Amino acid sequence: MEEVEWTPRQPRAEDLRVGLISWAGSYLTYEPFKNTVTATAKGLGRRQTWEILVSNEHETQAVVRLRSLQGLYLLCEADGSLCYGRPRTSHHGCFLIRFHRNGQWTLQCIISGRYLESDGEDVFCTSRVLSAYHMWTPRPALHVHVILFSPLNHCYARADPTMGRVWVDAPIPCLEECGFLLHFQDGCYHLETSAHTFLSHLDRLVSQPSTQTAFHMQVRPGGLVALSDGEGGMLYPQGTRLLLSLGSNPHGGEEWFILQRCPTWVSLTSKARKFLSVIYDVEVCAASEHISPMSLFQFECDNETPTLQLRSANGCYLAQMFYRLTFTFMSMIHFETILESRPKFISLHMDTAQTGEVGELISQHVFQKSI
């Protein structure tokens, strides 16, 4: 595939969401019918998911608010009790998060200076003396099918089943090898490739998960993560080929990746079996018989409305300009996961009542930036 300037999308709300695990292994949970907050749940669901809203961040700490999926906030009251609702003042519901080296967080109420803690069931803010009971482990509340983007190298991680390695060299995450399954088990993470192998501490892919494939994760608001072996080794791209391996001396933030849900890629074909492609960055035509990066589009849909968007590799969206264009799905279309034996793409047919020549119609369409 030829080189293409890829434009990573801006973080979505789901990229900013986490679950918070207490020292007892239970999740911070809001109880919608009791207006209370507990830490009794053993799994991550909707009521255990919090969106981290950052107002100020500096290296090892940040001032944040925690918002539930219902749109209400975690609030600390004067007596140390916790509830959720809407802030009454500018500092009400604000916490100072400190990011600790072991990957855990502490959350200190800005107003009272007391730490968020749990006794294994109830949650409260009563103590100003830091202890192990105040530690919370963040877990990204993200779909398990993910991609890893290196902001420093502007490339995505890519598994190489032939070499048994993972490289950080993919400019566009459209290959099946760029998708990973993120397994969470016993407080650690295992990265499974599309070939059903696992990244290990030994810098190679292995067939089975084990203690050698378990990584600790540091999480920052906004989807930034770093993976380590728990013994001082950090996972980051190394060497001229950017091999993803453990090392002890990352420079300039090499160890940080943006963790995002793996995008759904589709291709579009005309009735003449030609692939819809972007040319000259702005024009669209259906003339190619072969798939290229500019023939692939991210399939984006909104659960709230019956609409979809098609995003090209240069970060632009298909837009109708002069003619009426109707997209109709093939009768037997279904979504194929990228984690299959080879990439599969959804094919859409285009019909128009005004002309039988799809190529003429498409030539009048351009891509425009999403606002």
C-alpha positions as CSV (number, residue, x, y, z in Angstrom):
1,M,0.0,0.0,0.0
2,E,1.3,3.4,-0.9
3,E,2.1,6.0,1.8
4,V,-0.8,8.3,2.8
5,E,-0.9,11.2,5.2
6,W,-3.2,9.8,8.0
7,T,-5.1,12.1,10.2
8,P,-5.9,10.5,13.6
9,R,-9.4,11.4,14.9
10,Q,-9.9,13.5,18.0
11,P,-10.7,11.6,21.2
12,R,-14.3,10.5,21.7
13,A,-16.1,10.4,25.0
14,E,-15.5,6.7,25.2
15,D,-11.7,7.3,25.1
16,L,-11.9,9.3,28.3
17,R,-13.9,6.8,30.3
18,V,-12.5,4.5,33.0
19,G,-13.6,2.2,35.8
20,L,-11.9,2.7,39.2
21,I,-11.0,-0.4,41.2
22,S,-10.5,-0.2,44.9
23,W,-7.9,-2.0,47.0
24,A,-10.5,-4.7,47.6
25,G,-10.9,-5.4,43.9
26,S,-14.4,-3.8,43.6
27,Y,-15.5,-1.0,41.3
28,L,-16.6,2.6,42.2
29,T,-20.3,2.4,41.4
30,Y,-23.1,5.0,41.3
31,E,-26.5,3.8,42.5
32,P,-29.1,5.7,40.5
33,F,-32.1,4.9,42.8
34,K,-30.4,5.6,46.1
35,N,-28.4,8.7,45.1
36,T,-25.3,7.1,46.6
37,V,-21.9,5.8,45.6
38,T,-20.6,2.3,46.6
39,A,-17.7,0.0,45.8
40,T,-19.3,-3.5,45.8
41,A,-19.5,-4.4,42.1
42,K,-17.0,-7.0,40.9
43,G,-17.3,-6.1,37.2
44,L,-17.1,-3.1,34.9
45,G,-20.5,-2.0,33.5
46,R,-22.4,1.2,32.8
47,R,-22.8,2.1,36.5
48,Q,-19.1,1.6,37.1
49,T,-18.0,3.8,34.1
50,W,-16.8,7.3,34.7
51,E,-15.8,10.0,32.3
52,I,-12.7,11.9,33.5
53,L,-13.1,15.7,32.8
54,V,-9.8,17.4,33.2
55,S,-9.6,21.1,34.0
56,N,-5.9,21.3,34.7
57,E,-3.1,18.7,34.3
58,H,0.6,18.7,35.0
59,E,2.8,15.6,34.6
60,T,2.0,13.5,37.7
61,Q,-1.3,15.1,38.8
62,A,-4.5,16.7,37.4
63,V,-7.6,18.5,38.6
64,V,-10.7,16.6,37.4
65,R,-14.4,15.9,37.8
66,L,-15.9,12.4,37.5
67,R,-19.1,12.2,35.4
68,S,-21.3,9.2,35.2
69,L,-23.0,8.0,31.9
70,Q,-26.2,9.6,33.2
71,G,-24.5,13.0,33.1
72,L,-24.3,13.5,36.9
73,Y,-21.1,14.0,38.9
74,L,-19.3,12.4,41.8
75,L,-19.7,14.9,44.7
76,C,-18.0,15.0,48.1
77,E,-20.1,16.6,50.9
78,A,-18.9,18.5,54.0
79,D,-19.4,15.5,56.3
80,G,-17.3,13.3,54.0
81,S,-20.1,11.4,52.5
82,L,-20.4,10.9,48.7
83,C,-23.3,11.3,46.4
84,Y,-23.8,12.1,42.7
85,G,-25.6,15.1,41.2
86,R,-24.8,18.5,39.8
87,P,-22.0,20.7,41.3
88,R,-23.3,23.7,43.3
89,T,-20.0,25.7,43.2
90,S,-17.0,26.0,40.9
91,H,-14.9,23.6,43.1
92,H,-17.7,21.3,44.2
93,G,-17.0,17.8,42.8
94,C,-13.4,18.6,41.9
95,F,-10.6,16.1,42.8
96,L,-6.9,16.3,42.6
97,I,-5.7,13.0,40.9
98,R,-2.1,12.0,41.6
99,F,-0.7,9.4,39.2
100,H,1.6,7.0,41.1
101,R,4.4,5.0,39.6
102,N,2.7,1.7,40.3
103,G,-0.2,2.8,37.9
104,Q,-2.6,3.6,40.7
105,W,-4.4,6.8,41.4
106,T,-5.4,8.7,44.5
107,L,-8.2,11.2,44.4
108,Q,-8.2,14.1,46.9
109,C,-11.2,16.4,47.4
110,I,-10.1,19.9,46.4
111,I,-12.3,21.5,49.1
112,S,-11.7,19.4,52.1
113,G,-8.3,17.9,51.3
114,R,-9.6,14.4,52.2
115,Y,-8.9,11.3,50.1
116,L,-11.5,9.1,48.3
117,E,-11.4,5.7,50.0
118,S,-13.4,2.5,50.4
119,D,-13.9,0.0,53.1
120,G,-14.7,-2.7,50.6
121,E,-18.4,-1.6,50.4
122,D,-19.0,2.0,51.2
123,V,-17.1,5.0,49.7
124,F,-16.3,8.2,51.6
125,C,-13.8,11.0,52.1
126,T,-12.7,11.3,55.7
127,S,-9.0,11.0,56.0
128,R,-6.2,13.5,55.1
129,V,-3.5,10.9,55.8
130,L,-2.6,8.9,52.7
131,S,-2.8,5.1,53.0
132,A,-3.2,2.0,50.8
133,Y,-7.0,2.3,51.3
134,H,-6.9,5.4,49.2
135,M,-5.4,3.7,46.1
136,W,-7.6,3.2,43.0
137,T,-6.6,1.3,39.9
138,P,-8.0,2.9,36.7
139,R,-9.2,0.5,34.0
140,P,-10.1,1.9,30.5
141,A,-13.8,1.5,29.8
142,L,-13.2,0.7,26.2
143,H,-14.2,-2.0,23.7
144,V,-11.6,-4.9,23.9
145,H,-10.7,-4.6,20.2
146,V,-8.1,-1.7,20.3
147,I,-5.3,0.0,18.4
148,L,-2.2,1.6,19.9
149,F,-1.0,4.9,18.4
150,S,2.4,6.4,19.2
151,P,2.1,10.2,19.3
152,L,5.9,10.5,19.2
153,N,6.4,8.3,16.1
154,H,3.0,9.1,14.5
155,C,2.5,5.4,13.8
156,Y,0.4,2.4,15.0
157,A,1.6,-0.8,16.5
158,R,1.5,-3.7,14.1
159,A,1.9,-7.4,14.8
160,D,4.2,-9.3,12.4
161,P,3.2,-13.0,12.6
162,T,6.0,-14.0,10.3
163,M,8.8,-12.5,12.4
164,G,6.9,-13.0,15.7
165,R,7.4,-9.4,16.6
166,V,5.4,-6.2,17.0
167,W,6.5,-3.1,15.2
168,V,5.3,0.5,15.6
169,D,5.5,1.4,11.9
170,A,1.9,1.4,10.5
171,P,0.9,4.9,9.3
172,I,-2.7,3.9,8.9
173,P,-4.4,1.3,11.2
174,C,-6.3,-0.4,8.3
175,L,-4.4,-3.7,8.4
176,E,-5.8,-6.6,10.5
177,E,-2.4,-6.8,12.2
178,C,-3.0,-3.3,13.8
179,G,-5.9,-4.6,15.9
180,F,-5.3,-6.2,19.3
181,L,-7.6,-7.7,21.9
182,L,-7.0,-6.3,25.3
183,H,-7.6,-8.9,28.0
184,F,-7.9,-7.8,31.6
185,Q,-7.1,-10.5,34.2
186,D,-6.0,-10.2,37.8
187,G,-5.1,-6.5,37.5
188,C,-2.9,-7.0,34.4
189,Y,-3.4,-6.8,30.7
190,H,-2.6,-9.3,27.9
191,L,-2.3,-8.1,24.3
192,E,-3.6,-10.7,21.8
193,T,-2.9,-10.3,18.1
194,S,-5.1,-11.0,15.1
195,A,-3.2,-14.3,14.7
196,H,-4.2,-15.2,18.3
197,T,-0.7,-14.9,19.7
198,F,0.3,-12.8,22.7
199,L,3.0,-10.1,23.2
200,S,5.5,-11.3,25.9
201,H,8.2,-9.8,28.1
202,L,10.7,-11.6,25.9
203,D,9.9,-9.2,22.9
204,R,8.3,-11.9,20.9
205,L,4.9,-13.3,20.3
206,V,3.9,-16.5,22.1
207,S,1.0,-18.9,21.6
208,Q,-0.5,-18.8,25.2
209,P,-1.1,-16.2,27.8
210,S,1.0,-16.5,31.0
211,T,2.7,-14.4,33.6
212,Q,5.2,-13.5,30.8
213,T,2.5,-11.9,28.8
214,A,1.0,-9.9,31.7
215,F,1.6,-6.2,31.6
216,H,0.8,-3.4,34.1
217,M,-0.9,-0.4,32.7
218,Q,-0.5,3.3,33.6
219,V,-3.4,5.4,32.5
220,R,-3.7,9.1,32.0
221,P,-6.9,11.0,31.2
222,G,-7.5,11.3,27.4
223,G,-6.7,7.7,26.5
224,L,-2.9,7.8,27.1
225,V,-1.5,4.5,28.4
226,A,1.9,3.0,29.2
227,L,2.6,-0.7,29.7
228,S,5.3,-2.2,31.9
229,D,6.4,-5.5,33.3
230,G,6.1,-4.4,36.9
231,E,9.8,-4.7,37.5
232,G,11.0,-1.4,36.0
233,G,10.8,-2.4,32.3
234,M,8.7,-0.2,30.0
235,L,7.2,-1.2,26.6
236,Y,8.3,1.3,23.9
237,P,9.5,1.3,20.3
238,Q,13.2,0.7,19.9
239,G,15.8,0.7,17.2
240,T,15.6,1.9,13.6
241,R,12.7,-0.5,12.9
242,L,10.8,0.6,16.0
243,L,10.5,-2.8,17.6
244,L,8.0,-2.8,20.5
245,S,10.0,-4.2,23.3
246,L,10.8,-3.8,27.0
247,G,13.5,-1.3,28.0
248,S,14.5,0.8,31.0
249,N,15.4,4.1,29.4
250,P,12.5,5.6,27.2
251,H,13.1,9.2,26.0
252,G,10.7,12.0,25.5
253,G,7.6,10.0,26.3
254,E,8.3,7.1,24.0
255,E,6.4,4.8,26.4
256,W,3.1,6.5,26.0
257,F,0.5,5.3,23.5
258,I,-3.0,6.5,22.7
259,L,-5.4,3.6,23.3
260,Q,-8.5,3.7,21.1
261,R,-11.2,1.4,19.9
262,C,-10.2,-0.4,16.6
263,P,-12.1,1.4,13.8
264,T,-14.4,-0.4,11.3
265,W,-13.0,-0.1,7.8
266,V,-15.2,-0.4,4.7
267,S,-14.8,-0.2,1.0
268,L,-17.4,1.0,-1.6
269,T,-17.8,-0.4,-5.1
270,S,-19.8,0.7,-8.1
271,K,-22.0,-1.5,-10.2
272,A,-19.0,-1.9,-12.5
273,R,-17.0,-3.4,-9.5
274,K,-14.7,-0.4,-9.3
275,F,-13.5,0.8,-5.9
276,L,-14.5,4.3,-4.8
277,S,-11.2,6.1,-4.2
278,V,-10.0,9.6,-3.1
279,I,-7.7,11.3,-5.6
280,Y,-5.8,14.6,-5.2
281,D,-7.0,14.6,-1.5
282,V,-10.4,16.1,-2.4
283,E,-11.9,14.4,-5.5
284,V,-13.6,11.1,-5.5
285,C,-14.0,8.6,-8.4
286,A,-14.9,5.0,-8.9
287,A,-12.2,3.8,-11.3
288,S,-9.8,1.6,-9.5
289,E,-9.9,-2.2,-9.6
290,H,-7.6,-2.6,-6.6
291,I,-7.9,-1.6,-3.0
292,S,-5.5,1.1,-1.7
293,P,-5.4,3.1,1.5
294,M,-7.5,5.8,-0.2
295,S,-10.1,3.2,-1.0
296,L,-10.8,2.5,2.6
297,F,-13.2,4.5,4.8
298,Q,-14.0,4.4,8.5
299,F,-17.6,3.5,9.1
300,E,-18.9,5.8,11.7
301,C,-22.5,5.7,13.0
302,D,-24.5,7.5,15.7
303,N,-26.7,5.3,18.0
304,E,-28.9,8.3,18.5
305,T,-29.8,8.9,14.9
306,P,-30.2,6.7,11.8
307,T,-27.2,8.3,10.0
308,L,-23.7,7.2,9.1
309,Q,-20.5,8.9,8.1
310,L,-17.7,7.7,5.9
311,R,-14.2,9.0,6.9
312,S,-11.3,8.8,4.5
313,A,-7.7,8.1,5.4
314,N,-6.9,11.9,5.2
315,G,-9.4,12.6,7.9
316,C,-12.2,14.0,5.6
317,Y,-15.8,12.9,5.2
318,L,-17.8,12.0,2.2
319,A,-20.2,14.9,1.4
320,Q,-23.0,15.2,-1.1
321,M,-22.7,18.4,-3.2
322,F,-24.7,18.4,-6.5
323,Y,-26.6,15.3,-7.1
324,R,-28.8,13.1,-4.9
325,L,-26.9,10.1,-3.8
326,T,-28.5,7.1,-2.2
327,F,-26.5,4.4,-0.4
328,T,-28.3,1.0,-0.2
329,F,-26.7,-1.9,1.7
330,M,-26.5,-5.3,0.0
331,S,-29.2,-7.6,1.3
332,M,-26.8,-10.0,3.0
333,I,-24.2,-7.6,4.4
334,H,-22.8,-8.2,7.9
335,F,-19.8,-6.8,9.7
336,E,-16.7,-8.8,9.6
337,T,-14.2,-8.3,12.4
338,I,-10.7,-7.4,11.5
339,L,-9.5,-10.3,13.7
340,E,-10.0,-12.9,11.0
341,S,-7.6,-14.8,8.8
342,R,-7.4,-11.9,6.4
343,P,-9.0,-8.4,6.1
344,K,-12.6,-8.2,5.0
345,F,-14.4,-5.1,4.0
346,I,-18.1,-4.2,3.7
347,S,-19.2,-3.4,0.2
348,L,-21.9,-0.9,-0.5
349,H,-23.7,-0.4,-3.8
350,M,-24.7,3.1,-5.0
351,D,-27.9,3.8,-7.0
352,T,-29.2,7.0,-8.5
353,A,-32.4,7.8,-10.3
354,Q,-30.8,10.5,-12.3
355,T,-28.1,8.7,-14.2
356,G,-27.0,5.2,-14.8
357,E,-23.3,6.1,-14.7
358,V,-22.1,6.0,-11.2
359,G,-18.7,7.3,-12.2
360,E,-20.2,10.5,-13.5
361,L,-22.1,11.0,-10.3
362,I,-19.2,10.3,-8.0
363,S,-17.0,12.7,-9.8
364,Q,-19.2,15.5,-8.6
365,H,-18.6,14.7,-4.9
366,V,-15.8,16.0,-2.7
367,F,-14.6,15.3,0.8
368,Q,-15.0,18.0,3.4
369,K,-13.7,18.3,7.0
370,S,-16.0,17.4,9.8
371,I,-16.9,20.4,11.9
